[in-house]
């Protein structure tokens, strides 16, 4: 097992920069998630860690060793591919033992380790079956088996759950995390699915257009988005953005939108004159009768315990997550108030978050913190 | 609606359509099979039955054609014939009935061996080179890739025989005329464009992830190619090999032009088997029948791959 350190990683494909200076460190034994929309450079980053692509510049070190230009086979990492890439002409046992054969492990040892890996993944009854007849879940397990059997320095997974149906994906999420907790192996997981990332990762790097927008624990990323992109990408429904013009000085605790004062976490830096954006998660919106910001109900989606109410305001649509028991009528006029200590502020021009007291609140350190 | 509905037949054909299709298929089979049948039958006729007019459909079978195919004979005076010891075998007896004695073996077997060596040799070479080239074109950034692929294809845009004279002169200078090596190189050069294009189609359909997985699993690219890519390209390789083999086995024009002696293949040899008083048709037919066997065996052995290869590989794209 090993720490993975990425510094100023750049990958250029002709004129197109897939990754533009990504830097982060993945601690030994960490479950690390690269999250982002398609084309953000997360898979390219993973492939560079694997050694399947060579970076244009930057360094990658694995367990303190510079492996930037090392071949994939010399890196001692295991990878699980999106479509599993099980060798179709081999049975389950041969697939799982394939990496061990290349390492020159003695036959008896291979047999023992393959059977142990199969037992951990509960596919020992399938071990002599051809891979072509397996269900996608079992294929997934074989692909994982091929990775864990090596006891490599790190696991890399490229959207391994993408090919599974929704229900099974949920089960595999839990299994993957349990497997990680058991093996304590450094794992880098690529996904575009925020729920997968949030539910499994110790740490998430949100990528967009080749750069890491934010690096943090799932809760940091959710509660303190570093940019409008992250705020918008994480959370479902996404964060509400309310645009307004103002000049704010450090120490301000309120903003004024259409003559309504709205409390925000105390600013720790000046915000120059210009368009600002107030970021409000739907669960931070409360419906009131007398609230300052007025709007009318556009519609409601019932979700069981909660409902998502969409309200039309002078600043666009605002979504609120409120208890399902509250009755709202279409076109009903409502007031909105927000949880002042949880709101985010962004500079509309740069998209970056403005530093506020929000960043000083304690958050859960990791998944188990 | 009844019947199996697959991706290829979304509409069940009506009984009339089926009947018409059956008639067409049977007619086609008859048209292609009757000449073959005629050749096989002619091989077992006597020379006079073979050229009888009106044609004899049923004739007394004899192995004379096969005997004549494998031997050369000379006519002897009756008093010489009378002094000979009793015939030692079937062919000996048949030729003595015609007042002839067997003088020695014919050139059929050496020519047949030439055909085997040249056809299988050039097929193996085409497939090996074609597989490597197709893999490279499919996986790597090759400078001028599209131009190179077009160039390879363009070698098939005119009949190869159009360059027969330059090749003839070249081969004479190089000492490749009438050599097995020369013929293997020639057929390979014709087949390689087919092999590269067919195999590139198959290679493109093998996901790169397999090799990448193998490389992450500790193998070199070459090992990944042999252990992971090749086993999956088997179907394409077999289909390509059959196409190459059929071409090289049947090729006639270059064989006539460039081979006359030691490296002569069976196709130019068979039609000129001369018997007494002209073409020995039963021997020609016998030679042709035997000549068909390797292709039939090869194709039948590999037909599963061939069918899958044709329907799933090259044609699909």
Contacts between the chains, C-beta under 8 A, distances in Angstrom:
chain1	res1	chain2	res2	distance
A	50	B	212	7.8
A	50	B	216	5.7
A	51	B	215	7.8
A	51	B	216	7.4
A	52	B	212	5.2
A	52	B	215	7.1
A	52	B	216	7.2
A	71	B	215	7.5
A	72	B	212	7.4
A	72	B	215	4.4
A	72	B	216	4.9
A	73	B	215	5.6
A	73	B	216	7.1
A	73	B	217	7.5
A	73	B	218	4.6
A	73	B	219	6.0
A	73	B	220	6.6
A	75	B	216	7.9
A	77	B	216	6.6
A	78	B	216	6.6
A	78	B	217	7.6
A	79	B	212	7.5
A	79	B	213	6.8
A	79	B	216	4.5
A	81	B	209	4.7
A	81	B	212	7.2
A	81	B	213	5.9
A	82	B	209	7.6
A	83	B	207	6.8
A	83	B	209	6.2
A	85	B	207	6.8
A	85	B	209	3.9
A	85	B	210	5.3
A	85	B	212	7.1
A	85	B	213	4.1
A	87	B	210	6.4
A	87	B	213	7.7
A	87	B	214	7.7
A	87	B	228	5.7
A	87	B	231	7.9
A	88	B	232	6.5
A	89	B	231	4.2
A	89	B	232	6.3
A	98	B	214	7.2
A	98	B	217	5.5
A	99	B	217	3.8
A	99	B	218	5.5
A	102	B	217	6.0
A	102	B	218	3.6
A	102	B	219	5.1
A	102	B	223	7.5
A	103	B	218	5.8
A	146	B	213	7.8
A	146	B	217	7.2
A	150	B	217	7.7
A	156	B	216	7.9
